[in-house]
Amino acid sequence: MLKINYLDGSTHESIEYKSATDFMANQRLEVPDLEDYYKIESVTLDGKPVDLEDKTIIGLYKKFDSQGV
């Protein structure tokens, strides 16, 4: 399970995906769930924190993409 806590403007939001693969597939859609520029507060994959240098949705996407997800 991938859980993302993020800021949409000044609103704290949360979204979950079954897997990193599901997140990646959704972000490739013409209208994804999340905007690339949203700031990530925290993200966990299978209950373990994911370290990010770029704490945005596009930063998370690029991290998984570089790992071949």
C-alpha positions in Angstrom: 0.0 0.0 0.0 1.3 3.5 -0.9 0.0 6.3 1.3 0.7 9.9 0.3 0.0 12.8 2.7 0.2 16.1 0.8 -0.7 19.7 0.7 -3.3 21.0 -1.9 -2.7 24.7 -1.4 -3.1 25.0 2.4 -5.3 21.9 2.8 -3.9 18.7 4.1 -4.9 15.7 2.0 -4.2 12.0 1.9 -4.6 9.4 -0.8 -3.8 5.7 -1.0 -2.9 3.3 -3.8 -2.7 -0.4 -3.8 0.9 -0.2 -5.0 3.5 2.1 -6.4 2.7 0.7 -9.9 -0.9 1.9 -9.5 0.3 5.4 -8.5 2.5 5.5 -11.6 -0.2 4.3 -13.9 -2.6 7.0 -12.5 -0.1 9.8 -12.9 0.3 8.8 -16.6 -3.4 9.5 -17.3 -4.5 12.6 -19.1 -6.2 13.8 -15.9 -4.3 12.2 -12.9 -5.5 12.2 -9.3 -2.6 14.5 -8.2 -1.0 17.6 -9.7 2.8 17.3 -10.2 3.5 20.4 -8.0 1.6 19.2 -4.8 4.0 19.3 -1.8 4.4 15.9 -0.1 4.3 15.9 3.7 5.0 12.2 4.0 4.8 9.1 2.0 4.9 5.4 3.0 5.2 2.2 0.9 4.0 -0.9 2.8 4.3 1.0 6.0 7.9 2.1 5.5 8.8 5.8 4.9 10.0 6.7 1.4 12.9 9.2 1.4 12.6 12.0 -1.2 15.0 14.7 -2.3 12.2 16.5 -4.3 9.1 16.4 -2.0 6.6 16.9 -4.7 4.3 14.5 -6.6 6.6 14.7 -9.7 9.6 14.0 -7.4 7.9 10.8 -6.1 7.0 9.8 -9.7 10.6 10.4 -10.8 12.0 8.3 -7.9 9.8 5.4 -8.7 10.5 5.8 -12.5 14.2 5.6 -11.8 13.7 2.4 -9.9 11.8 0.9 -12.8 8.4 0.8 -11.2 
